[in-house]
């Protein structure tokens, strides 16, 4: 029973990292026409992606630390 919580935290952390990275990457768009480059981004979606990345690191770290105990 003691090993179930760390495993769940590690899996949740990895899932949050993947979701956060894809959300952060999808918040930006770039259009290149010759030497002209236009870019646009959604700040709210970018912030949400970064939040999921931070939560994923915390969950992954907590799962790994509690697994070693």
MOPAC internal coordinates of N, CA, C and O (Angstrom, degrees):
PM7 1SCF
backbone

  N    0.0000 0     0.00 0     0.00 0    0    0    0
  C    1.4504 1     0.00 0     0.00 0    1    0    0
  C    1.5296 1   111.45 1     0.00 0    2    1    0
  O    1.2310 1   120.58 1   147.51 1    3    2    1
  N    1.3431 1   116.49 1   -32.49 1    3    2    1
  C    1.4592 1   119.81 1  -178.20 1    5    3    2
  C    1.5228 1   111.96 1   -68.99 1    6    5    3
  O    1.2310 1   119.66 1   154.30 1    7    6    5
  N    1.3039 1   118.26 1   -25.70 1    7    6    5
  C    1.4649 1   121.02 1  -177.54 1    9    7    6
  C    1.5338 1   112.47 1   -87.10 1   10    9    7
  O    1.2310 1   119.72 1   168.65 1   11   10    9
  N    1.3228 1   118.13 1   -11.35 1   11   10    9
  C    1.4604 1   120.37 1  -177.98 1   13   11   10
  C    1.5280 1   111.16 1   -70.61 1   14   13   11
  O    1.2310 1   120.12 1   136.48 1   15   14   13
  N    1.3292 1   117.38 1   -43.52 1   15   14   13
  C    1.4676 1   121.17 1  -178.06 1   17   15   14
  C    1.5299 1   111.37 1   -62.53 1   18   17   15
  O    1.2310 1   118.73 1   132.96 1   19   18   17
  N    1.3438 1   120.02 1   -47.04 1   19   18   17
  C    1.4721 1   118.30 1   177.31 1   21   19   18
  C    1.5266 1   113.37 1   -61.89 1   22   21   19
  O    1.2310 1   120.24 1   142.76 1   23   22   21
  N    1.3189 1   117.14 1   -37.24 1   23   22   21
  C    1.4643 1   120.26 1   178.92 1   25   23   22
  C    1.5231 1   110.29 1   -64.64 1   26   25   23
  O    1.2310 1   120.44 1   137.00 1   27   26   25
  N    1.3306 1   116.76 1   -43.00 1   27   26   25
  C    1.4639 1   120.77 1   178.12 1   29   27   26
  C    1.5234 1   110.47 1   -63.41 1   30   29   27
  O    1.2310 1   120.10 1   138.84 1   31   30   29
  N    1.3380 1   117.42 1   -41.16 1   31   30   29
  C    1.4627 1   120.78 1   178.86 1   33   31   30
  C    1.5289 1   111.83 1   -64.44 1   34   33   31
  O    1.2310 1   120.31 1   139.59 1   35   34   33
  N    1.3185 1   117.02 1   -40.41 1   35   34   33
  C    1.4699 1   120.55 1   179.10 1   37   35   34
  C    1.5283 1   110.18 1   -65.52 1   38   37   35
  O    1.2310 1   120.25 1   134.55 1   39   38   37
  N    1.3189 1   117.13 1   -45.45 1   39   38   37
  C    1.4670 1   120.55 1   179.63 1   41   39   38
  C    1.5270 1   110.59 1   -64.33 1   42   41   39
  O    1.2310 1   120.40 1   136.12 1   43   42   41
  N    1.3379 1   116.84 1   -43.88 1   43   42   41
  C    1.4675 1   120.36 1   178.56 1   45   43   42
  C    1.5270 1   110.62 1   -64.31 1   46   45   43
  O    1.2310 1   120.28 1   140.89 1   47   46   45
  N    1.3279 1   117.06 1   -39.11 1   47   46   45
  C    1.4581 1   120.61 1   178.36 1   49   47   46
  C    1.5153 1   112.18 1   -63.02 1   50   49   47
  O    1.2310 1   120.42 1   136.19 1   51   50   49
  N    1.3211 1   116.80 1   -43.81 1   51   50   49
  C    1.4681 1   120.31 1   178.05 1   53   51   50
  C    1.5266 1   111.28 1   -64.58 1   54   53   51
  O    1.2310 1   120.69 1   138.69 1   55   54   53
  N    1.3354 1   116.29 1   -41.31 1   55   54   53
  C    1.4638 1   119.84 1   178.72 1   57   55   54
  C    1.5304 1   110.95 1   -63.82 1   58   57   55
  O    1.2310 1   120.22 1   137.99 1   59   58   57
  N    1.3309 1   117.18 1   -42.01 1   59   58   57
  C    1.4618 1   120.73 1   178.36 1   61   59   58
  C    1.5260 1   111.54 1   -65.23 1   62   61   59
  O    1.2310 1   120.32 1   141.56 1   63   62   61
  N    1.3264 1   117.00 1   -38.44 1   63   62   61
  C    1.4654 1   120.20 1   177.59 1   65   63   62
  C    1.5278 1   111.37 1   -63.22 1   66   65   63
  O    1.2310 1   120.52 1   135.27 1   67   66   65
  N    1.3129 1   116.60 1   -44.73 1   67   66   65
  C    1.4651 1   120.45 1  -179.91 1   69   67   66
  C    1.5261 1   110.50 1   -65.43 1   70   69   67
  O    1.2310 1   120.48 1   133.76 1   71   70   69
  N    1.3346 1   116.69 1   -46.24 1   71   70   69
  C    1.4625 1   120.37 1  -179.54 1   73   71   70
  C    1.5282 1   110.94 1   -64.96 1   74   73   71
  O    1.2310 1   120.36 1   138.35 1   75   74   73
  N    1.3179 1   116.92 1   -41.65 1   75   74   73
  C    1.4554 1   120.53 1   179.25 1   77   75   74
  C    1.5136 1   112.34 1   -64.10 1   78   77   75
  O    1.2310 1   120.39 1   138.87 1   79   78   77
  N    1.3292 1   116.86 1   -41.13 1   79   78   77
  C    1.4663 1   120.49 1   179.50 1   81   79   78
  C    1.5209 1   111.35 1   -65.10 1   82   81   79
  O    1.2310 1   120.28 1   135.19 1   83   82   81
  N    1.3351 1   117.07 1   -44.81 1   83   82   81
  C    1.4635 1   119.08 1   179.98 1   85   83   82
  C    1.5279 1   111.25 1   -67.75 1   86   85   83
  O    1.2310 1   119.99 1   143.23 1   87   86   85
  N    1.3282 1   117.62 1   -36.77 1   87   86   85
  C    1.4671 1   120.54 1   177.05 1   89   87   86
  C    1.5159 1   110.52 1   -64.88 1   90   89   87
  O    1.2310 1   120.28 1   137.13 1   91   90   89
  N    1.3126 1   117.07 1   -42.87 1   91   90   89
  C    1.4612 1   121.59 1  -179.85 1   93   91   90
  C    1.5271 1   110.96 1   -65.57 1   94   93   91
  O    1.2310 1   120.22 1   139.28 1   95   94   93
  N    1.3333 1   117.19 1   -40.72 1   95   94   93
  C    1.4668 1   121.14 1   179.81 1   97   95   94
  C    1.5297 1   111.51 1   -68.36 1   98   97   95
  O    1.2310 1   120.15 1   143.82 1   99   98   97
  N    1.3383 1   117.32 1   -36.18 1   99   98   97
  C    1.4599 1   120.97 1  -177.90 1  101   99   98
  C    1.5251 1   112.74 1   -75.96 1  102  101   99
  O    1.2310 1   119.93 1   172.11 1  103  102  101
  N    1.3205 1   117.74 1    -7.89 1  103  102  101
  C    1.4631 1   120.22 1  -177.59 1  105  103  102
  C    1.5260 1   112.28 1   -82.37 1  106  105  103
  O    1.2310 1   120.23 1   177.46 1  107  106  105
  N    1.3174 1   117.16 1    -2.54 1  107  106  105
  C    1.4614 1   120.91 1  -177.60 1  109  107  106
  C    1.5261 1   110.12 1  -122.52 1  110  109  107
  O    1.2310 1   121.00 1   -34.98 1  111  110  109
  N    1.3254 1   115.70 1   145.02 1  111  110  109
  C    1.4628 1   121.30 1   176.17 1  113  111  110
  C    1.5274 1   108.36 1  -137.26 1  114  113  111
  O    1.2310 1   120.77 1   -42.14 1  115  114  113
  N    1.3155 1   116.14 1   137.86 1  115  114  113
  C    1.4671 1   121.53 1  -179.12 1  117  115  114
  C    1.5246 1   108.26 1  -129.17 1  118  117  115
  O    1.2310 1   121.08 1   -45.64 1  119  118  117
  N    1.3256 1   115.55 1   134.36 1  119  118  117
  C    1.4570 1   122.41 1   176.51 1  121  119  118
  C    1.5192 1   107.80 1  -122.38 1  122  121  119
  O    1.2310 1   120.82 1   -57.62 1  123  122  121
  N    1.3319 1   116.04 1   122.38 1  123  122  121
  C    1.4638 1   120.78 1   179.77 1  125  123  122
  C    1.5226 1   109.17 1  -114.48 1  126  125  123
  O    1.2310 1   121.07 1   -54.89 1  127  126  125
  N    1.3299 1   115.57 1   125.11 1  127  126  125
  C    1.4583 1   122.16 1   175.66 1  129  127  126
  C    1.5211 1   106.39 1  -127.67 1  130  129  127
  O    1.2310 1   120.86 1   -77.45 1  131  130  129
  N    1.3076 1   115.96 1   102.55 1  131  130  129
  C    1.4615 1   119.86 1  -175.75 1  133  131  130
  C    1.5170 1   110.15 1    62.57 1  134  133  131
  O    1.2310 1   120.91 1    55.63 1  135  134  133
  N    1.3321 1   115.87 1  -124.37 1  135  134  133
  C    1.4638 1   120.06 1   178.53 1  137  135  134
  C    1.5250 1   112.29 1   -89.34 1  138  137  135
  O    1.2310 1   120.34 1   174.11 1  139  138  137
  N    1.3248 1   116.96 1    -5.89 1  139  138  137
  C    1.4592 1   122.03 1  -179.17 1  141  139  138
  C    1.5258 1   109.67 1   -86.72 1  142  141  139
  O    1.2310 1   120.81 1   -49.85 1  143  142  141
  N    1.3087 1   116.05 1   130.15 1  143  142  141
  C    1.4605 1   120.99 1   179.66 1  145  143  142
  C    1.5253 1   108.66 1  -126.51 1  146  145  143
  O    1.2310 1   121.06 1   -57.61 1  147  146  145
  N    1.3328 1   115.58 1   122.39 1  147  146  145
  C    1.4543 1   121.65 1   177.61 1  149  147  146
  C    1.5199 1   108.33 1  -112.90 1  150  149  147
  O    1.2310 1   121.00 1   -45.24 1  151  150  149
  N    1.3115 1   115.68 1   134.76 1  151  150  149
  C    1.4613 1   118.74 1   178.90 1  153  151  150
  C    1.5214 1   109.31 1  -134.05 1  154  153  151
  O    1.2310 1   121.56 1   -30.81 1  155  154  153
  N    1.3162 1   114.63 1   149.19 1  155  154  153
  C    1.4582 1   121.54 1   177.95 1  157  155  154
  C    1.5140 1   107.99 1  -143.05 1  158  157  155
  O    1.2310 1   121.20 1   -29.29 1  159  158  157
  N    1.3095 1   115.31 1   150.71 1  159  158  157
  C    1.4529 1   119.23 1   179.97 1  161  159  158
  C    1.5095 1   111.42 1  -146.99 1  162  161  159
  O    1.2310 1   121.32 1   -26.14 1  163  162  161
  N    1.3061 1   115.08 1   153.86 1  163  162  161
  C    1.4560 1   122.60 1   176.98 1  165  163  162
  C    1.5246 1   107.35 1  -102.39 1  166  165  163
  O    1.2310 1   120.42 1   -71.84 1  167  166  165
  N    1.3204 1   116.80 1   108.16 1  167  166  165
  C    1.4647 1   121.62 1  -174.47 1  169  167  166
  C    1.5274 1   111.72 1   -64.62 1  170  169  167
  O    1.2310 1   119.89 1   140.36 1  171  170  169
  N    1.3340 1   117.82 1   -39.64 1  171  170  169
  C    1.4603 1   120.57 1  -179.06 1  173  171  170
  C    1.5257 1   111.15 1   -65.02 1  174  173  171
  O    1.2310 1   120.38 1   137.40 1  175  174  173
  N    1.3240 1   116.88 1   -42.60 1  175  174  173
  C    1.4578 1   120.63 1   178.73 1  177  175  174
  C    1.5233 1   110.71 1   -67.75 1  178  177  175
  O    1.2310 1   120.14 1   143.96 1  179  178  177
  N    1.3085 1   117.33 1   -36.04 1  179  178  177
  C    1.4596 1   121.32 1   177.01 1  181  179  178
  C    1.5247 1   110.66 1   -64.14 1  182  181  179
  O    1.2310 1   120.45 1   135.72 1  183  182  181
  N    1.3312 1   116.74 1   -44.28 1  183  182  181
  C    1.4661 1   120.44 1   177.77 1  185  183  182
  C    1.5214 1   111.54 1   -63.31 1  186  185  183
  O    1.2310 1   120.46 1   141.04 1  187  186  185
  N    1.3292 1   116.72 1   -38.96 1  187  186  185
  C    1.4561 1   120.73 1   178.71 1  189  187  186
  C    1.5316 1   110.43 1   -64.91 1  190  189  187
  O    1.2310 1   120.17 1   138.90 1  191  190  189
  N    1.3193 1   117.29 1   -41.10 1  191  190  189
  C    1.4626 1   120.67 1   177.78 1  193  191  190
  C    1.5141 1   111.92 1   -62.58 1  194  193  191
  O    1.2310 1   120.30 1   138.09 1  195  194  193
  N    1.3309 1   117.04 1   -41.91 1  195  194  193
  C    1.4627 1   120.85 1   178.58 1  197  195  194
  C    1.5256 1   110.55 1   -65.72 1  198  197  195
  O    1.2310 1   120.30 1   141.25 1  199  198  197
  N    1.3375 1   117.04 1   -38.75 1  199  198  197
  C    1.4663 1   120.68 1   177.36 1  201  199  198
  C    1.5261 1   110.88 1   -60.77 1  202  201  199
  O    1.2310 1   120.13 1   135.65 1  203  202  201
  N    1.3382 1   117.35 1   -44.35 1  203  202  201
  C    1.4634 1   120.42 1   178.44 1  205  203  202
  C    1.5273 1   111.34 1   -65.23 1  206  205  203
  O    1.2310 1   119.92 1   144.39 1  207  206  205
  N    1.3321 1   117.75 1   -35.61 1  207  206  205
  C    1.4619 1   120.40 1   176.33 1  209  207  206
  C    1.5265 1   111.12 1   -62.96 1  210  209  207
  O    1.2310 1   120.49 1   135.47 1  211  210  209
  N    1.3253 1   116.66 1   -44.53 1  211  210  209
  C    1.4688 1   120.61 1   179.84 1  213  211  210
  C    1.5260 1   110.39 1   -65.07 1  214  213  211
  O    1.2310 1   120.14 1   135.51 1  215  214  213
  N    1.3296 1   117.33 1   -44.49 1  215  214  213
  C    1.4657 1   120.04 1   178.14 1  217  215  214
  C    1.5279 1   111.36 1   -63.01 1  218  217  215
  O    1.2310 1   120.29 1   143.31 1  219  218  217
  N    1.3224 1   117.04 1   -36.69 1  219  218  217
  C    1.4610 1   120.70 1   177.46 1  221  219  218
  C    1.5148 1   112.22 1   -64.59 1  222  221  219
  O    1.2310 1   120.24 1   138.56 1  223  222  221
  N    1.3292 1   117.15 1   -41.44 1  223  222  221
  C    1.4694 1   120.83 1   177.98 1  225  223  222
  C    1.5247 1   110.09 1   -64.75 1  226  225  223
  O    1.2310 1   120.15 1   138.03 1  227  226  225
  N    1.3281 1   117.31 1   -41.97 1  227  226  225
  C    1.4673 1   120.80 1   179.70 1  229  227  226
  C    1.5261 1   110.62 1   -64.20 1  230  229  227
  O    1.2310 1   120.15 1   133.60 1  231  230  229
  N    1.3386 1   117.32 1   -46.40 1  231  230  229
  C    1.4637 1   120.49 1  -179.91 1  233  231  230
  C    1.5251 1   111.37 1   -64.83 1  234  233  231
  O    1.2310 1   120.29 1   138.02 1  235  234  233
  N    1.3195 1   117.06 1   -41.98 1  235  234  233
  C    1.4634 1   120.63 1   179.36 1  237  235  234
  C    1.5221 1   110.78 1   -64.86 1  238  237  235
  O    1.2310 1   120.59 1   134.98 1  239  238  237
  N    1.3237 1   116.47 1   -45.02 1  239  238  237
  C    1.4657 1   120.03 1   178.18 1  241  239  238
  C    1.5154 1   112.34 1   -63.15 1  242  241  239
  O    1.2310 1   120.53 1   136.99 1  243  242  241
  N    1.3293 1   116.59 1   -43.01 1  243  242  241
  C    1.4628 1   120.09 1   177.91 1  245  243  242
  C    1.5155 1   112.18 1   -63.38 1  246  245  243
  O    1.2310 1   120.62 1   140.36 1  247  246  245
  N    1.3230 1   116.41 1   -39.64 1  247  246  245
  C    1.4630 1   119.92 1   178.35 1  249  247  246
  C    1.5155 1   112.33 1   -66.09 1  250  249  247
  O    1.2310 1   120.38 1   138.53 1  251  250  249
  N    1.3282 1   116.87 1   -41.47 1  251  250  249
  C    1.4667 1   120.07 1   179.87 1  253  251  250
  C    1.5223 1   111.70 1   -69.79 1  254  253  251
  O    1.2310 1   120.43 1   140.28 1  255  254  253
  N    1.3278 1   116.78 1   -39.72 1  255  254  253
  C    1.4673 1   119.46 1   178.84 1  257  255  254
  C    1.5240 1   111.96 1   -67.24 1  258  257  255
  O    1.2310 1   120.07 1   139.44 1  259  258  257
  N    1.3249 1   117.46 1   -40.56 1  259  258  257
  C    1.4637 1   119.25 1  -179.78 1  261  259  258
  C    1.5267 1   111.52 1   -75.21 1  262  261  259
  O    1.2310 1   119.92 1   157.77 1  263  262  261
  N    1.3176 1   117.76 1   -22.23 1  263  262  261
  C    1.4576 1   120.86 1   177.40 1  265  263  262
  C    1.5291 1   110.40 1   -69.04 1  266  265  263
  O    1.2310 1   120.15 1   144.23 1  267  266  265
  N    1.3312 1   117.32 1   -35.77 1  267  266  265
  C    1.4640 1   121.30 1  -177.61 1  269  267  266
  C    1.5231 1   112.74 1   -73.16 1  270  269  267
  O    1.2310 1   119.88 1   159.73 1  271  270  269
  N    1.3218 1   117.83 1   -20.27 1  271  270  269
  C    1.4744 1   120.10 1  -176.71 1  273  271  270
  C    1.4961 1   112.50 1   -75.86 1  274  273  271
  O    1.2310 1   120.10 1   180.00 1  275  274  273

